[in-house]
Amino acid sequence: MKNKKISATIAILFTIFFWGISASSNKIALREVPPATLALMRFVIASLFLAIINLKVNSGVKINSVDRKRIVLCGLIGVSVYFIFENYGLRLISASNSTILLASIPLFTVAIEAIIYKKPIGYKKMIGVCLSLIGVILVIGNSISVNTNLQEITGSLLIIGAALSWAIYSILNKPLEGKYPTIVLTLKQGIYGAVFLTPFALFERGQWQSISLISWINILYLALFCSALCYFLYLYALKHLGASQTNVYINLMPFIGVIAAFVLLGERLYLLQLLGGIVILSGIFIVNNSRDKETIKATEIAAEVSNKSA
């Protein structure tokens, strides 16, 4: 179990690294490709890649009808809705600002789990989450001035909508954890997500144009790394770390995203943002090493049963 938690932690760190860069990569591709079309291309390519692998390793896996409905819903929320919000939002605000706003995912996740599952929030976990959010504020630094521009407000609301949809997706996916191979879930959700994205992409057909090599490179990066690989790694981490603990790592994205935006897009980088990254890491460490009352109680009960049976 300890080794699986270590590998899950490594998996989510790789995921956050690739996803942190994805906002800048998305921003570059969006110069030539409309938002929904970009999302559709991304998941069609990713699904084809995963389908080839799946045929060799999990060709005989069957999904029951009840779980299929949940997988369809996960594809709708975690792929279609999320990327409609994110890609349209990215056209309106900077890549660094979008990754910072996506750091609200852990708050939504913890809140939803507390409401739906009546899951208690341990004080250490709460301290870790709050500390991470303080780090997010520091990451913002002076890069965002007070702006009442309607475009900025609309873009920010769209990105917050993406954060909320991802938190919901994490909760919806929870009952599927461990029932099917991770690659199967990644593939199926990607396929259903692509299906739901198709009408939105067709609506954008008037904006379609020839795509340059640099945009294709970014589309392939988004498809193969950020979708095919990272969805697989994310679901693996979700299985072994849980939704709340996994999503706290999302707080690393502003740190990585701001640096990527500076390098790839020339967006400004501030010392305060680097300091915020250190604070974010501190919050993640606290959450990763804390156990809430529910976990402690479960451990005590398991130990008591084990002792009695011995």
C-alpha positions in Angstrom: 0.0 0.0 0.0 2.8 2.4 0.8 4.6 1.7 -2.5 1.3 2.3 -4.3 0.9 5.6 -2.6 4.4 6.6 -3.6 3.8 5.7 -7.2 0.4 7.5 -7.1 2.2 10.6 -5.8 4.7 10.4 -8.6 1.9 9.9 -11.1 0.0 13.0 -10.0 3.2 15.1 -9.9 4.0 14.2 -13.6 0.3 14.9 -14.4 0.4 18.4 -12.8 3.7 19.2 -14.6 2.2 18.4 -18.0 -1.1 20.0 -17.2 0.7 23.1 -15.9 2.2 23.6 -19.3 -1.0 22.7 -21.1 -2.6 26.2 -20.6 0.2 27.8 -22.6 0.1 25.0 -25.2 -3.7 25.5 -25.4 -3.2 29.2 -25.8 -0.8 28.7 -28.8 -3.1 26.3 -30.5 -6.2 28.5 -29.9 -4.6 31.1 -32.2 -5.6 29.0 -35.2 -8.1 26.4 -33.8 -11.5 27.3 -32.3 -12.0 26.1 -28.6 -14.5 23.2 -29.0 -12.7 22.0 -32.2 -9.4 22.0 -30.4 -10.9 19.9 -27.6 -12.4 17.5 -30.0 -9.2 17.0 -32.0 -7.3 16.5 -28.8 -9.6 13.7 -27.6 -10.0 12.0 -30.9 -6.2 11.7 -31.2 -5.9 10.6 -27.6 -8.7 8.0 -27.9 -7.2 6.5 -31.0 -3.8 6.2 -29.3 -5.3 4.6 -26.2 -7.5 2.3 -28.2 -4.5 0.7 -29.9 -2.9 0.1 -26.5 -6.1 -1.1 -25.0 -6.6 -3.7 -27.7 -3.3 -5.4 -26.7 -3.8 -5.3 -22.9 -7.5 -5.1 -22.0 -9.5 -6.3 -25.1 -11.7 -8.6 -23.1 -12.9 -6.1 -20.4 -16.7 -5.6 -20.3 -18.5 -2.8 -18.5 -21.9 -3.3 -16.9 -24.8 -1.1 -17.9 -25.0 0.8 -14.6 -21.3 1.7 -14.7 -21.6 2.6 -18.4 -24.0 5.4 -17.5 -21.6 6.8 -14.9 -18.7 6.6 -17.4 -20.8 8.5 -20.0 -21.5 11.2 -17.3 -17.9 11.4 -16.4 -17.0 11.9 -20.1 -19.6 14.6 -20.3 -18.5 16.5 -17.2 -14.7 15.7 -17.1 -14.1 16.1 -20.8 -16.8 18.0 -22.7 -18.0 20.5 -20.1 -14.5 21.0 -18.6 -12.8 21.8 -21.9 -15.7 23.9 -23.2 -15.3 26.1 -20.1 -11.5 26.0 -20.1 -10.8 26.6 -23.8 -13.3 29.4 -24.2 -12.0 31.0 -21.0 -8.4 30.8 -22.2 -9.3 32.8 -25.3 -10.3 35.7 -22.9 -7.6 35.6 -20.2 -3.9 34.9 -19.8 -2.5 31.3 -19.4 -1.0 32.2 -16.0 -4.3 33.6 -14.7 -6.2 30.5 -15.8 -3.9 28.1 -14.0 -4.2 30.2 -10.9 -8.0 30.1 -11.0 -8.0 26.3 -11.6 -6.3 26.0 -8.1 -9.8 26.4 -6.7 -10.5 22.7 -7.6 -9.5 21.3 -4.2 -11.9 23.6 -2.4 -14.8 22.5 -4.6 -13.8 18.8 -4.1 -13.5 19.0 -0.3 -16.8 20.9 -0.1 -18.7 18.5 -2.4 -17.4 15.5 -0.5 -18.4 17.0 2.8 -21.9 17.8 1.5 -22.6 14.5 -0.4 -20.7 12.0 1.7 -20.8 13.8 5.0 -17.1 13.4 5.1 -15.4 15.2 8.0 -12.6 17.5 7.2 -9.7 17.1 9.5 -8.1 20.3 10.9 -4.7 19.4 9.4 -6.2 18.9 6.0 -8.0 22.2 6.3 -4.8 23.9 7.3 -3.0 22.4 4.3 -5.7 23.5 1.9 -5.8 27.0 3.3 -2.0 27.2 3.2 -2.1 26.1 -0.4 -4.6 28.8 -1.2 -2.4 31.4 0.4 0.3 30.2 -1.9 -2.0 30.7 -4.8 -2.6 34.3 -3.7 1.1 34.8 -3.6 1.5 33.2 -7.0 -0.9 35.8 -8.4 1.4 38.5 -7.0 1.2 41.7 -9.0 0.5 39.9 -12.3 -3.2 40.7 -12.0 -4.2 44.3 -11.6 -7.8 45.3 -10.6 -9.7 44.9 -13.9 -13.4 45.4 -14.4 -13.1 44.5 -18.1 -16.1 42.3 -19.2 -13.8 40.0 -21.2 -11.6 39.4 -18.1 -14.6 38.8 -15.9 -16.2 36.4 -18.4 -13.0 34.5 -18.9 -12.4 34.1 -15.2 -16.0 32.8 -14.6 -15.5 30.3 -17.4 -12.3 29.0 -15.8 -14.0 28.8 -12.4 -16.8 26.8 -14.2 -14.0 24.4 -15.4 -12.7 24.0 -11.9 -16.1 23.2 -10.5 -16.8 20.7 -13.3 -13.5 18.9 -12.7 -14.2 18.6 -8.9 -17.6 17.1 -9.8 -15.9 14.7 -12.2 -13.5 13.5 -9.5 -16.4 12.7 -7.2 -18.5 11.0 -10.0 -15.5 8.8 -10.9 -15.0 7.6 -7.3 -17.3 4.5 -7.5 -15.5 3.4 -10.6 -12.1 3.2 -8.9 -10.6 -0.3 -8.9 -13.5 -1.8 -10.8 -11.9 -1.5 -14.2 -8.4 -1.0 -15.6 -7.4 2.6 -15.5 -6.7 2.7 -19.3 -10.2 1.4 -20.0 -11.8 4.2 -18.0 -9.5 6.8 -19.6 -10.4 5.5 -23.1 -14.1 5.2 -22.6 -14.5 8.7 -20.9 -12.4 10.2 -23.7 -14.6 8.7 -26.4 -17.8 9.8 -24.8 -16.4 13.2 -24.2 -15.4 13.5 -27.9 -19.0 12.5 -28.9 -20.5 15.3 -26.8 -17.9 17.8 -28.1 -18.8 17.1 -31.8 -21.9 19.4 -32.0 -20.0 22.3 -30.5 -17.1 21.8 -32.9 -19.5 21.7 -35.9 -21.0 24.9 -34.7 -17.5 26.4 -35.1 -16.9 25.2 -38.6 -17.1 28.7 -40.0 -13.9 29.4 -38.0 -11.9 26.4 -39.4 -8.7 27.2 -41.2 -5.4 25.6 -42.2 -3.3 24.6 -39.2 0.4 25.4 -38.9 3.2 23.0 -37.8 3.6 24.7 -34.4 -0.1 24.4 -33.7 0.0 20.7 -34.7 2.9 20.1 -32.3 0.9 21.7 -29.5 -2.3 19.7 -30.4 -0.3 16.4 -30.3 1.3 17.4 -27.0 -2.2 18.1 -25.6 -3.6 14.9 -27.0 -0.8 12.4 -26.2 0.6 13.8 -23.0 -2.1 15.9 -21.4 -5.0 13.7 -22.3 -3.9 10.1 -23.1 -1.1 9.9 -20.5 -2.2 12.4 -17.9 -5.8 11.1 -17.6 -4.4 7.6 -17.1 -2.0 8.9 -14.4 -4.7 11.1 -12.8 -7.1 8.2 -12.5 -4.4 6.0 -11.1 -3.6 8.7 -8.5 -7.3 9.1 -7.8 -7.6 5.4 -7.1 -4.8 5.3 -4.5 -4.9 8.7 -3.0 -8.5 9.7 -3.0 -10.2 12.8 -4.6 -9.5 15.4 -2.0 -5.8 14.5 -1.5 -5.2 14.1 -5.3 -6.9 17.4 -6.2 -4.8 19.3 -3.6 -1.9 18.7 -6.0 -3.8 20.9 -8.5 -2.4 23.8 -6.4 1.0 23.1 -8.0 -0.5 24.1 -11.4 -0.2 27.9 -10.9 3.5 27.6 -10.1 4.2 25.5 -13.1 1.7 27.4 -15.3 3.1 30.8 -14.6 6.7 29.7 -15.4 5.4 28.0 -18.6 3.6 31.1 -19.6 6.7 33.2 -19.1 8.9 30.8 -21.1 6.4 30.0 -23.9 4.3 33.1 -24.2 6.4 35.9 -22.7 4.0 36.6 -19.9 5.6 38.3 -16.9 7.1 36.4 -14.0 7.3 37.8 -10.4 9.4 36.8 -7.4 6.3 36.7 -5.3 4.9 34.0 -7.6 7.9 31.8 -7.0 7.5 32.3 -3.2 3.9 31.3 -3.6 5.0 28.0 -5.2 7.0 27.2 -2.1 4.0 27.9 0.1 1.8 25.7 -2.1 4.2 22.8 -1.8 4.1 23.2 2.0 0.3 23.0 2.0 0.5 19.9 -0.2 3.0 18.3 2.2 0.6 18.9 5.2 -2.4 17.4 3.4 -0.4 14.5 2.1 0.7 13.6 5.6 -2.5 14.2 7.5 -5.3 11.8 8.3 -8.7 13.0 9.1 -10.8 11.5 12.0 -12.6 9.2 9.6 -9.4 7.6 8.5 -8.0 7.3 12.0 -11.2 5.7 13.3 -11.2 3.2 10.4 -7.6 2.3 11.1 -8.4 1.8 14.8 -11.4 -0.4 14.0 -9.3 -2.5 11.6 -6.6 -2.9 14.2 -9.1 -3.9 16.8 -10.7 -6.5 14.5 -7.3 -7.9 13.6 -6.3 -8.2 17.2 -9.5 -10.1 18.1 -9.2 -12.5 15.2 -5.6 -13.2 16.2 
